[in-house]
Amino acid sequence: MGRNLVNEDAAHTRSPLSQARFESELGPLRAELHAHCYRMLGSVHDADDALQNGLLRAWRAYGHFDGRSSIRTWLYTIVTRTCIDEATARGRRALPIDLGPASPVSIVDAAPHSETAWLTPYPDPAEHSERAADIELAFVAVLQQLSGNERAAFLLADVLGFSAPDVAEILSTSPASVHSALGRARRSLARADRPLPPTRPDQLDLARRFAQALACADLPAFVALLTPDVTWQMPPLKAWYAGADAVAAFAHAVPMTLCPSWRTQVLTANGQPAVAFYLGETDGASHKAWSLTILTVERGRIAEIASFLDPGLFARFGLPHDIV
């Protein structure tokens, strides 16, 4: 995300002054552009690629930037169009809850569902913590239900604050088309909950108690933390569970029974409390990265659990792959 794109594109190298000016203007915008790519594409890895590709396009065109729009609008134009191209090529990201009904029984030997492009979690952007609510997991998942142009129009206008004429210019369309896309997007999003407020210390304490209950196989303590209609999904597994009884049954059958030893680390992701789980063969053995679990909290209890079973995400969150 923070690589020097200019030095990687020797064929388009210009003067050191031009390079320094480009990097100086880009620097304050890089984090928000990356978060925009994530909201557009639903994957931190896709966001990395889209930002890299978009900024390479911007550097190649930088000599023709005439200042008629702000550098921010110009960069969002290039990066947004890059995201739309990549969304069209790769298809939308999803969560298990989007693909079918909840499983009525616990599945202890489920295989990864590799045919689906799964949504991924996102590290909280420290430089723009006030925008953390706009990367809340459920919000980003709902955005993926929109078309690329609807998603872009909504994000540019309602999240980033661009005017309708600016959005029309960014998307190379008319203001009337922008208003139409915004109307469709807002109607779709009106049926979903808006993003949650930023994570509070009491929610991080709830995450610690959740992690401890699972690690200690304390089923009563675990159940006491849940809302009655809690859900638990675990991409890349397709099965998911709904209701405290089903979630508790799965917790008892798999992580509390079949997994010998856990280590945990509480953090935040997507502006929400989260837990990194490490699995070991015994309590004294090395524990390897297993899952990043994001919690949605409602009225002091856990309403949604999303466990991403992808050890490759740990490095992206600045977490070690192994701990003792």
C-alpha positions in Angstrom: 0.0 0.0 0.0 2.8 2.4 0.8 5.3 1.5 -2.0 6.9 4.1 -4.2 5.0 3.7 -7.4 7.1 6.2 -9.3 10.3 4.3 -8.9 8.6 1.1 -10.1 7.7 2.6 -13.5 11.0 3.5 -15.0 9.6 3.9 -18.5 7.6 6.9 -17.3 10.2 8.5 -15.0 10.3 12.3 -15.1 12.4 14.8 -13.3 13.0 14.4 -9.6 11.0 17.6 -9.0 8.0 16.2 -10.8 8.3 12.9 -8.8 8.6 14.7 -5.5 5.6 16.9 -6.3 3.5 13.9 -7.3 4.4 12.0 -4.1 3.8 15.1 -2.0 0.3 15.6 -3.4 -0.5 11.9 -3.2 0.8 11.3 0.4 -2.1 12.8 2.4 -4.7 11.1 0.1 -3.2 7.5 0.0 -5.0 6.1 3.0 -8.4 7.4 2.1 -8.0 6.3 -1.5 -7.1 2.8 -0.3 -10.2 2.7 2.0 -12.3 3.8 -1.0 -10.9 0.9 -3.1 -11.8 -1.5 -0.3 -15.4 -0.2 -0.1 -15.6 -0.6 -3.9 -14.1 -4.1 -4.1 -14.7 -5.7 -0.7 -11.2 -7.1 -0.4 -8.1 -5.7 1.2 -6.0 -7.6 -1.4 -8.1 -6.3 -4.3 -7.8 -2.8 -2.8 -4.0 -3.1 -2.7 -4.0 -4.1 -6.4 -6.5 -1.4 -7.5 -4.7 1.4 -5.7 -1.4 0.3 -7.2 -2.8 0.1 -10.7 -4.7 3.3 -10.3 -1.7 5.3 -9.1 0.5 4.0 -11.8 -2.1 5.3 -14.3 -2.1 8.6 -12.5 1.7 8.9 -12.6 1.7 8.1 -16.3 -0.9 10.9 -16.9 0.5 13.3 -14.3 2.3 15.4 -17.0 -1.1 16.1 -18.5 -2.8 17.2 -15.3 -3.8 20.8 -15.9 -5.3 21.7 -12.5 -8.8 22.3 -13.8 -10.0 20.0 -11.0 -8.4 19.4 -7.6 -5.7 16.8 -7.4 -8.1 14.9 -5.0 -10.9 14.8 -7.6 -8.4 13.8 -10.3 -7.0 10.9 -8.3 -10.4 9.7 -7.3 -11.4 9.8 -10.9 -8.6 7.5 -12.0 -8.8 5.2 -8.9 -12.6 4.8 -9.1 -12.5 3.9 -12.8 -9.8 1.4 -12.0 -12.0 -0.1 -9.3 -15.0 -0.4 -11.6 -12.8 -2.1 -14.2 -11.5 -4.6 -11.7 -15.0 -5.2 -10.1 -16.3 -6.0 -13.6 -13.4 -8.4 -14.2 -13.4 -10.1 -10.8 -17.1 -10.1 -9.8 -18.5 -9.1 -6.5 -17.3 -10.3 -3.1 -19.7 -12.1 -0.8 -20.1 -13.5 2.7 -21.7 -17.0 3.5 -24.9 -15.3 4.7 -25.4 -14.0 1.2 -25.4 -17.4 -0.5 -28.1 -19.5 1.3 -29.9 -20.3 4.5 -28.2 -21.1 7.8 -27.1 -24.6 8.5 -29.5 -26.4 10.8 -26.8 -28.6 12.2 -23.1 -28.2 13.1 -20.7 -29.2 10.4 -17.4 -30.3 11.8 -15.6 -31.3 8.6 -16.6 -28.6 6.1 -14.3 -27.9 3.2 -13.5 -24.4 1.9 -15.7 -23.2 -0.8 -13.1 -22.0 -3.3 -15.7 -21.1 -6.1 -16.7 -18.0 -4.2 -14.8 -14.7 -4.1 -15.0 -13.9 -0.4 -15.2 -10.5 1.3 -12.2 -9.9 3.5 -11.7 -7.8 6.7 -9.9 -4.4 6.6 -7.3 -3.0 9.0 -8.6 0.2 10.7 -7.1 3.2 8.9 -5.2 5.0 11.7 -4.8 8.2 9.6 -8.6 8.4 9.1 -10.1 6.9 12.2 -13.2 9.1 11.9 -14.1 7.2 8.7 -13.8 3.8 10.4 -17.6 3.5 10.6 -17.8 3.6 6.8 -15.8 0.4 6.5 -18.0 -1.6 8.9 -18.2 -5.1 7.6 -22.0 -5.4 7.0 -22.0 -2.0 5.3 -19.3 -3.1 2.8 -21.1 -6.4 2.2 -24.3 -4.6 1.3 -22.3 -2.3 -1.0 -21.3 -5.3 -3.0 -24.9 -6.0 -3.9 -24.9 -2.7 -6.0 -23.7 -2.4 -9.6 -20.2 -0.9 -10.0 -21.6 2.5 -11.1 -24.2 2.6 -8.3 -21.6 1.7 -5.7 -19.2 4.4 -7.0 -21.9 7.1 -7.2 -23.1 6.3 -3.6 -19.6 6.2 -2.1 -18.4 9.4 -3.9 -21.5 11.4 -3.0 -22.8 10.1 0.3 -19.5 8.9 1.9 -16.9 11.2 0.4 -19.0 14.3 -0.1 -18.4 14.9 -3.8 -21.1 17.0 -5.5 -23.4 15.4 -8.2 -21.6 17.3 -11.0 -18.2 16.1 -9.7 -19.5 12.5 -9.5 -20.8 12.8 -13.0 -17.3 14.0 -14.2 -15.5 11.2 -12.3 -17.8 8.6 -13.8 -17.9 10.2 -17.3 -21.7 10.3 -17.2 -24.4 12.9 -16.9 -25.7 14.4 -13.6 -29.1 12.9 -14.4 -27.5 9.4 -14.6 -25.8 10.1 -11.3 -29.0 11.0 -9.6 -30.7 7.9 -11.0 -27.8 5.7 -9.7 -27.9 7.4 -6.3 -31.6 6.8 -6.0 -31.2 3.1 -6.7 -28.3 2.8 -4.3 -30.0 4.7 -1.5 -33.2 2.6 -1.8 -31.1 -0.6 -1.6 -29.1 0.7 1.3 -32.2 1.9 3.1 -33.1 -1.7 3.7 -29.8 -2.3 5.5 -28.4 -1.0 8.8 -26.1 2.0 8.6 -22.6 1.6 9.9 -22.1 1.3 13.6 -20.4 4.0 15.8 -16.6 3.6 16.4 -15.4 0.8 18.7 -15.6 1.7 22.5 -13.4 0.3 25.3 -16.3 -1.8 26.7 -16.7 -3.5 23.3 -13.0 -4.5 23.4 -13.6 -5.9 26.8 -16.5 -7.9 25.4 -14.1 -9.2 22.7 -11.6 -10.3 25.4 -14.3 -12.2 27.3 -15.5 -13.8 24.0 -11.9 -14.9 23.2 -11.4 -16.2 26.8 -14.7 -18.2 26.8 -13.8 -19.9 23.5 -10.1 -20.6 24.5 -11.2 -22.0 27.9 -14.1 -24.0 26.5 -16.5 -22.2 28.9 -19.8 -22.7 27.1 -22.0 -20.9 29.6 -19.8 -17.8 29.6 -19.8 -17.9 25.8 -23.6 -18.1 25.5 -24.0 -15.3 28.0 -22.3 -12.9 25.6 -24.6 -13.6 22.7 -27.9 -12.0 21.5 -30.7 -14.6 20.9 -30.5 -14.0 17.1 -26.7 -14.1 16.8 -25.2 -15.3 13.6 -21.8 -16.9 12.9 -20.2 -17.2 9.5 -16.7 -18.4 8.6 -15.5 -17.7 5.1 -14.2 -19.6 3.1 -16.6 -22.1 4.6 -20.1 -21.8 3.1 -22.0 -23.0 6.1 -23.2 -20.4 8.7 -25.3 -20.6 11.8 -28.2 -18.5 13.2 -29.5 -18.2 16.7 -27.8 -18.6 20.0 -28.5 -22.4 20.3 -27.0 -23.2 16.9 -24.0 -20.9 17.4 -23.4 -22.5 20.8 -23.7 -26.0 19.4 -21.1 -25.2 16.8 -18.8 -23.6 19.3 -19.0 -26.6 21.5 -18.6 -29.1 18.6 -15.6 -27.5 16.9 -13.5 -24.8 18.5 -14.1 -25.9 22.1 -13.8 -29.7 21.4 -11.7 -30.4 18.3 -9.1 -27.6 18.7 -6.4 -28.4 21.4 -5.1 -25.0 22.4 -5.8 -21.3 21.6 -3.9 -18.1 21.9 -5.8 -14.8 21.2 -5.1 -11.2 20.6 -7.8 -8.5 20.7 -7.7 -5.7 18.0 -10.0 -3.7 15.9 -10.9 -4.3 12.2 -13.5 -2.6 10.0 -14.1 -0.2 12.9 -15.3 -3.1 15.0 -13.9 -5.2 17.9 -12.0 -8.2 16.6 -9.9 -11.2 17.8 -7.0 -12.9 16.2 -7.0 -16.6 17.0 -3.9 -18.8 17.0 -4.2 -22.6 17.1 -1.6 -24.9 18.7 -1.3 -28.7 19.2 -0.7 -28.3 22.9 -0.6 -25.5 25.4 3.2 -25.3 25.3 3.6 -25.6 21.6 3.9 -22.8 19.0 0.5 -21.5 17.9 -0.1 -20.6 14.3 -2.4 -18.0 12.8 -5.9 -19.4 12.3 -8.6 -16.8 12.0 -9.4 -13.1 12.3 -12.8 -12.8 13.9 -14.9 -9.6 13.7 -17.7 -9.0 16.2 -20.8 -6.8 15.8 -22.1 -5.6 19.1 -25.6 -4.6 19.8 -26.8 -3.4 23.3 -23.8 -4.9 25.0 -24.0 -8.3 23.4 -22.5 -10.0 20.3 -25.0 -10.0 17.5 -22.8 -11.1 14.6 -19.6 -13.2 14.5 -17.5 -13.3 11.2 -14.4 -15.5 11.4 -12.1 -15.2 8.4 -10.2 -18.5 8.2 -7.2 -17.0 6.3 -3.8 -17.0 8.0 -2.6 -14.9 5.0 -4.5 -11.9 6.4 -2.4 -11.7 9.6 0.6 -10.0 8.0 -1.7 -7.5 6.4 -2.9 -6.6 9.9 0.6 -6.3 11.2 0.2 -9.6 13.3 2.8 -12.3 13.7 2.1 -15.7 12.0 3.3 -17.7 15.0 3.2 -17.1 18.8 4.1 -19.3 21.7 
